Amino acid sequence: MKRFTWNHKQVYRIYRELELNLRIKPKKRIVRERSEPLSVPTAINQVWSIDFMSDALANGRKLRTFNVLDDYNREGLGIEVDLSLPSARVLRSLEQIIEWRGKPTAIRCDNGPELVSETLINWTKERQITMLYIQPGKPNQDAYVERYNRTVRHEWLDMHALKSIEQAQLLAIQWLWRYNNERPNSSGGGVPPKWLLDKVASPPGKIPIKNGGISIGRKLGLRSVLKRSSMTSTFDTQKFFFTVSSFMLEKNDSAITL
């Protein structure tokens, strides 16, 4: 190599043509806030969770669902179904729910394009609703609605070959009513979400329904009720209340008091 003379200008020209002069930028580290454990609401409308799901009709056309869940009692507040769900449609769905349910204090969601849009952010500011965005790639921070989505998938979407949007909307309404009023929910102590809400809203002096009737059974001394304390289905629960009602009629008492 010492025999060859190198022109530094030619070397530099080749060096630039090969783009070897470009500075290698170091990887930018994004500072993330420290993750916190998932909070447990203590009252209704403290935190709602919202999320989207995708599926397809029998003819192959894609459809989307917009799910709204109250984290307190895991009650499904609404399922919007259509081929496309832009931000304006999301706001309309939330407005309809607020009309009968009331305004939430906060809404938890992921970083989807519809949920980080300026339209939704401005709407929440006007309504004084706090948006709780989870960290990207951390679905466990939105565990309540993710668990709900799995139930929606297994018990509704995967059970039907949907032929039209109208059929999907009808089945969504029917399934949501069964989920809230009849289906036992393990997170709510084995009772449907609506029952848990009614139990919390019951007037003072009434014995709450706990563990399928153990509390009431112990007060009344009903061995048959205690034997059925592990009941979870709607049919068994109706039999339980029929047994308690018959027992109270025999005692000429119309209420179960402490």
SULKA-V855838 format. One line per field, one symbol per residue. phi: phi as a letter, one per 30 degrees, with the letter a starting at -180 (. if undefined). psi: psi as a letter, one per 30 degrees, with the letter a starting at -180 (. if undefined). burial: I if it has 24 or more other C-alpha atoms within 12 Angstrom, else O. Layout:
BEGIN
phi=???
psi=???
burial=???
END
This chain:
BEGIN
phi=.ddcccddddddddddddhdddddddddcddcdddcdddcdcadidbccbacbbabdddjddbbbccbbdddchdddlbcbadbbdddddddddddddeccjdddbbcaccdddccdddddddddddhcdccdddeibdddbdddddddddeddcbddcbcdcaddddddddddddddddcbddcddciibdedddddddddddjcdddbhijddddddcicdddddcdcdbddddddddddddddddddchbcbccd
psi=fffkkkjfeeeeeeeeeghffkkjklkkkkjkkkkllkljlgllgeklkklllkaklfgfkkllkjkkkjfeghkjfkjkklekileeeeeeeeeeeeefelklelkklahleffgleeeeeeeeefhkkkjklkkgifffheefeeeeeeeeefdeffkjkfleeeeeeeeeeeeeeeffekkkefggglleeeeeeeegklkfkkljkhggeeeeeefhjeeeefgfgkfleeeeeeeeeeeeeeeeeghkfljl.
burial=OOOOOOOOOOOOOOOOOOOOOOOOOOOOOOOOOOOOOOOOOOOIIIIIIIIIIIIIIOOOOOIIIIIIIIIIIIIIIIIIIIIOIIIOOIIOIIOOIOOOOOIIIIIIIIOOOIIOOOOIIOOIOOOOIIIIIIOOOOOOIIIIIIIIIOIIOOOIIOOOOIOOIOOIIOIIOOIIOOIIIIIIIOOIIIIIIIIIIOOOOOOOOOOIIIIIIIOIIOOIOOOOIIOIIOIIOOOOIOOIIOIIOOIOOOOOOOOIOO
END
